[in-house]
Amino acid sequence: MTGFARTRKTLAEGELAVSIKSVNHRGLDLHFHMPPEFDAIENDLRDNVKAGVARGHVQINIELTRAVGGTSGLNRGLMAIYLAAFREAAEVAGLPDQRPDLHAALAVPGMLSVGQAEQLSDEISSAAQAAVREAVALLNQFREHEGEATVREIRQRSAGLCGLVTRMEQIRAGAVGAFQKRLREKLADLLEGASIDPQRLAQEAAVLADRSDIAEELLRLRTHAGQLEALLEGEGEVGKRLDFLLQEMNREANTVLSKTGGLGDLGLTMTELALAAKSEIDKIREQSLNLE
């Protein structure tokens, strides 16, 4: 599920900013972008995110701007290396009168120290975890609004799917008669006008109808639609269970498609309805990625 949240905390040692961005993903995929000094508490930060997010590709950015203090200033060792390299390059290029660009030198990563510590203080560590928890809470508020709209659309498509099932059930009710007509025509062509035993014709039509009967598949599709509604009404993680249910629904629709041959115009209509049902299932699957 997509979403974005950002929090800031002002501390004695500086300012801490945490931003979280999530996009759809089948599982939970966490990516942290933060200064190396936060590596020691990454597992704790992960636990804070996992406590509130169960699904999605989640990117967590942490920035720490330390207050200027006694340990802040110019990295003199790096500056000396930069100047020596500049003079050497000027001599090699035959440009001894060239002077280094101070702005370019200060833009070199690590040239300016802002008092980075090898270890985080307890204050920053606690603040970072609290900021992550707050950002996750804000992210979930954003995602809840999107989730409500997603659930409404899924329910609409589920209702449309049930309507398609009803139409297929109505067509199925006249399938035996269609089989008898088709079988009678074929046998008449083969026997060239010879009489046909009505009882045998009825038996053969019944066999063909039984092989192509889709009653069970349609019943399961309707049942699965009811289970889908129950999942949406329930609490807890829904997305992964919904994935499995949609796989089963798609399998039933495929079986219906495989059994619609031999019905003539009725078969074509049934095929169109089954394809429409598959389309609804696929659209529900797309939306299900937005749900945890």
C-alpha positions as CSV (number, residue, x, y, z in Angstrom):
1,M,0.0,0.0,0.0
2,T,1.4,3.4,-0.9
3,G,1.9,6.2,1.6
4,F,4.3,8.8,3.0
5,A,5.0,10.3,6.4
6,R,7.7,12.5,7.9
7,T,8.5,13.5,11.5
8,R,11.1,15.8,13.1
9,K,12.5,16.0,16.5
10,T,14.7,18.9,17.9
11,L,17.3,17.7,20.4
12,A,20.1,19.2,22.4
13,E,22.5,17.6,20.0
14,G,20.8,18.7,16.8
15,E,17.7,18.0,14.7
16,L,16.5,14.5,13.7
17,A,14.3,13.9,10.7
18,V,12.6,10.6,9.8
19,S,10.6,10.0,6.6
20,I,8.9,6.8,5.5
21,K,7.6,6.0,2.0
22,S,5.8,2.7,1.1
23,V,4.7,1.2,-2.2
24,N,2.9,-2.0,-3.0
25,H,4.7,-5.3,-2.5
26,R,3.7,-8.9,-1.9
27,G,5.7,-9.1,1.4
28,L,7.4,-6.7,3.8
29,D,10.6,-5.3,2.3
30,L,12.4,-2.7,4.4
31,H,15.2,-0.4,3.2
32,F,17.0,2.0,5.5
33,H,19.0,5.0,4.4
34,M,20.7,6.6,7.3
35,P,24.2,7.7,8.6
36,P,26.5,4.9,9.6
37,E,26.3,5.8,13.2
38,F,22.7,4.5,13.3
39,D,23.8,1.0,12.2
40,A,24.0,-0.1,15.8
41,I,20.3,0.4,16.3
42,E,19.0,-0.7,12.9
43,N,17.5,-3.9,14.3
44,D,15.6,-1.9,16.9
45,L,14.4,0.4,14.2
46,R,13.3,-2.5,12.1
47,D,11.3,-3.9,15.0
48,N,9.5,-0.5,15.4
49,V,8.5,-0.5,11.7
50,K,7.4,-4.2,11.7
51,A,5.2,-3.5,14.7
52,G,3.0,-1.3,12.5
53,V,3.6,-2.4,8.9
54,A,3.0,-6.0,7.6
55,R,3.3,-5.5,3.9
56,G,4.9,-3.3,1.3
57,H,8.2,-2.0,0.0
58,V,9.1,0.5,2.7
59,Q,11.9,3.0,2.5
60,I,13.0,4.7,5.7
61,N,15.2,7.8,5.6
62,I,16.9,9.1,8.7
63,E,18.8,12.4,8.8
64,L,20.7,13.9,11.7
65,T,21.9,17.5,11.6
66,R,24.1,18.0,14.7
67,A,24.3,21.3,16.4
68,V,27.6,23.1,15.8
69,G,29.9,22.4,18.7
70,G,33.5,22.1,19.6
71,T,34.2,19.1,17.5
72,S,32.7,20.7,14.4
73,G,34.9,22.4,11.7
74,L,37.2,21.7,8.8
75,N,38.7,18.3,8.2
76,R,42.3,19.6,8.0
77,G,43.8,16.3,7.0
78,L,41.5,15.9,4.1
79,M,42.0,19.5,3.0
80,A,45.8,19.0,3.0
81,I,45.3,15.9,0.8
82,Y,43.0,17.9,-1.5
83,L,45.4,20.8,-1.9
84,A,48.4,18.5,-2.6
85,A,46.5,16.7,-5.2
86,F,45.4,20.0,-6.8
87,R,48.9,21.3,-7.0
88,E,50.2,18.0,-8.5
89,A,47.4,18.0,-11.1
90,A,48.2,21.7,-12.0
91,E,51.9,20.9,-12.5
92,V,51.1,17.8,-14.7
93,A,48.7,20.0,-16.8
94,G,51.3,22.8,-17.1
95,L,49.1,25.2,-15.2
96,P,51.2,26.2,-12.2
97,D,49.4,29.5,-11.7
98,Q,46.0,27.9,-11.1
99,R,44.4,28.2,-7.7
100,P,42.1,25.8,-6.0
101,D,38.4,26.6,-5.8
102,L,37.5,26.8,-2.1
103,H,33.8,26.1,-2.8
104,A,34.7,22.9,-4.7
105,A,37.0,21.9,-1.9
106,L,34.4,22.4,0.8
107,A,31.8,20.4,-1.2
108,V,34.0,17.3,-1.0
109,P,32.2,14.7,1.2
110,G,33.7,14.6,4.7
111,M,35.6,18.0,4.3
112,L,33.3,19.6,6.8
113,S,32.9,17.8,10.1
114,V,29.6,18.3,12.0
115,G,30.7,16.5,15.1
116,Q,29.7,13.0,14.1
117,A,30.2,10.6,16.9
118,E,31.2,7.0,16.7
119,Q,28.4,6.0,18.9
120,L,24.9,7.5,19.3
121,S,23.9,9.0,22.6
122,D,21.0,7.4,24.4
123,E,19.0,10.6,23.7
124,I,19.4,10.3,19.9
125,S,18.9,6.6,20.0
126,S,15.6,6.9,21.9
127,A,14.5,9.9,19.8
128,A,15.2,8.0,16.6
129,Q,13.1,5.0,17.6
130,A,10.2,7.3,18.9
131,A,10.4,9.3,15.6
132,V,10.1,6.0,13.6
133,R,7.1,4.9,15.6
134,E,5.4,8.3,15.1
135,A,6.2,8.2,11.3
136,V,4.7,4.6,11.1
137,A,1.5,5.8,12.8
138,L,1.2,8.7,10.4
139,L,1.9,6.4,7.5
140,N,-0.9,4.1,8.6
141,Q,-3.3,7.0,8.8
142,F,-2.5,7.8,5.2
143,R,-2.8,4.2,4.2
144,E,-6.1,3.7,6.0
145,H,-7.8,6.3,3.8
146,E,-6.5,4.6,0.7
147,G,-7.5,1.2,2.1
148,E,-11.1,2.3,2.6
149,A,-11.4,3.4,-1.1
150,T,-9.7,0.1,-2.1
151,V,-12.2,-2.0,-0.1
152,R,-15.1,-0.2,-1.7
153,E,-13.8,-0.9,-5.2
154,I,-13.1,-4.6,-4.3
155,R,-16.7,-5.0,-3.0
156,Q,-18.1,-3.4,-6.2
157,R,-16.1,-5.8,-8.4
158,S,-17.1,-8.8,-6.2
159,A,-20.7,-7.8,-6.6
160,G,-20.2,-7.6,-10.4
161,L,-18.6,-11.1,-10.3
162,C,-21.6,-12.5,-8.5
163,G,-23.8,-11.0,-11.2
164,L,-21.8,-12.7,-13.9
165,V,-22.2,-16.0,-12.0
166,T,-25.9,-15.6,-11.8
167,R,-26.1,-15.0,-15.6
168,M,-24.0,-18.2,-16.2
169,E,-26.3,-20.2,-13.9
170,Q,-29.3,-19.1,-15.9
171,I,-27.6,-20.1,-19.2
172,R,-26.5,-23.4,-17.7
173,A,-30.2,-24.2,-16.9
174,G,-30.9,-24.5,-20.7
175,A,-27.7,-26.3,-21.5
176,V,-29.2,-29.9,-21.7
177,G,-31.6,-28.8,-24.3
178,A,-28.9,-27.2,-26.3
179,F,-26.8,-30.4,-26.1
180,Q,-29.8,-32.5,-27.3
181,K,-30.3,-30.2,-30.3
182,R,-26.7,-30.2,-31.3
183,L,-26.4,-34.0,-30.8
184,R,-29.6,-34.6,-32.9
185,E,-28.2,-32.5,-35.7
186,K,-24.9,-34.3,-35.8
187,L,-26.5,-37.8,-35.6
188,A,-28.9,-36.9,-38.4
189,D,-26.1,-35.9,-40.6
190,L,-24.2,-39.2,-39.9
191,L,-27.3,-41.5,-40.2
192,E,-28.6,-39.6,-43.3
193,G,-32.2,-39.6,-42.2
194,A,-32.3,-42.9,-40.3
195,S,-34.4,-42.9,-37.1
196,I,-32.8,-42.0,-33.8
197,D,-33.8,-43.7,-30.5
198,P,-35.0,-40.8,-28.3
199,Q,-33.9,-42.6,-25.2
200,R,-30.4,-43.1,-26.5
201,L,-30.3,-39.4,-27.6
202,A,-31.3,-38.3,-24.1
203,Q,-28.6,-40.5,-22.6
204,E,-25.9,-39.2,-24.8
205,A,-27.0,-35.6,-24.2
206,A,-26.9,-36.2,-20.5
207,V,-23.4,-37.6,-20.6
208,L,-22.2,-34.6,-22.6
209,A,-24.0,-32.2,-20.2
210,D,-22.5,-34.0,-17.2
211,R,-18.9,-33.7,-18.6
212,S,-19.5,-30.0,-19.3
213,D,-21.5,-29.2,-16.2
214,I,-20.2,-26.1,-14.4
215,A,-22.6,-26.1,-11.5
216,E,-19.8,-26.9,-8.9
217,E,-17.5,-24.2,-10.3
218,L,-20.2,-21.6,-10.2
219,L,-21.1,-22.5,-6.7
220,R,-17.5,-22.3,-5.6
221,L,-17.1,-18.9,-7.3
222,R,-20.1,-17.6,-5.4
223,T,-18.9,-19.1,-2.1
224,H,-15.4,-17.6,-2.6
225,A,-17.1,-14.2,-3.2
226,G,-18.7,-14.6,0.2
227,Q,-15.4,-15.5,1.8
228,L,-13.8,-12.4,0.2
229,E,-16.5,-10.3,1.9
230,A,-15.8,-12.0,5.2
231,L,-12.1,-11.3,4.9
232,L,-12.7,-7.6,4.2
233,E,-15.0,-7.5,7.3
234,G,-12.5,-9.2,9.5
235,E,-9.5,-7.9,11.3
236,G,-5.8,-8.6,11.1
237,E,-3.7,-9.2,8.0
238,V,-5.9,-9.7,4.9
239,G,-3.6,-9.3,1.8
240,K,-1.9,-12.6,1.8
241,R,-5.1,-14.6,2.5
242,L,-6.8,-12.6,-0.2
243,D,-4.1,-13.6,-2.6
244,F,-4.7,-17.3,-2.0
245,L,-8.5,-16.9,-2.3
246,L,-8.1,-15.0,-5.6
247,Q,-6.0,-17.8,-7.0
248,E,-8.8,-20.3,-6.2
249,M,-11.3,-18.0,-7.9
250,N,-9.2,-17.7,-11.0
251,R,-8.8,-21.5,-11.2
252,E,-12.6,-21.9,-11.1
253,A,-13.1,-19.3,-13.9
254,N,-10.5,-21.2,-16.0
255,T,-12.4,-24.5,-15.5
256,V,-15.6,-22.8,-16.6
257,L,-13.9,-21.6,-19.8
258,S,-12.6,-25.1,-20.5
259,K,-16.1,-26.6,-20.2
260,T,-18.1,-24.1,-22.4
261,G,-17.4,-25.8,-25.8
262,G,-20.2,-27.5,-27.6
263,L,-23.0,-25.1,-26.7
264,G,-23.0,-23.0,-29.9
265,D,-24.3,-19.5,-29.2
266,L,-24.8,-20.4,-25.6
267,G,-21.2,-21.5,-25.4
268,L,-20.0,-18.2,-26.8
269,T,-22.0,-16.2,-24.4
270,M,-20.8,-18.4,-21.5
271,T,-17.2,-17.8,-22.7
272,E,-17.7,-14.1,-22.7
273,L,-19.1,-14.1,-19.2
274,A,-16.3,-16.3,-17.9
275,L,-13.7,-14.0,-19.5
276,A,-15.5,-11.0,-17.8
277,A,-15.3,-12.9,-14.5
278,K,-11.6,-13.5,-14.9
279,S,-11.2,-9.8,-15.7
280,E,-13.0,-8.8,-12.5
281,I,-10.8,-11.3,-10.5
282,D,-7.6,-9.8,-12.0
283,K,-8.7,-6.3,-11.1
284,I,-9.5,-7.4,-7.5
285,R,-6.0,-8.9,-7.4
286,E,-4.5,-5.6,-8.5
287,Q,-6.3,-3.8,-5.7
288,S,-5.5,-6.5,-3.1
289,L,-1.9,-5.4,-3.3
290,N,-3.0,-2.2,-1.5
291,L,-4.2,-4.2,1.5
292,E,-2.3,-5.7,4.3
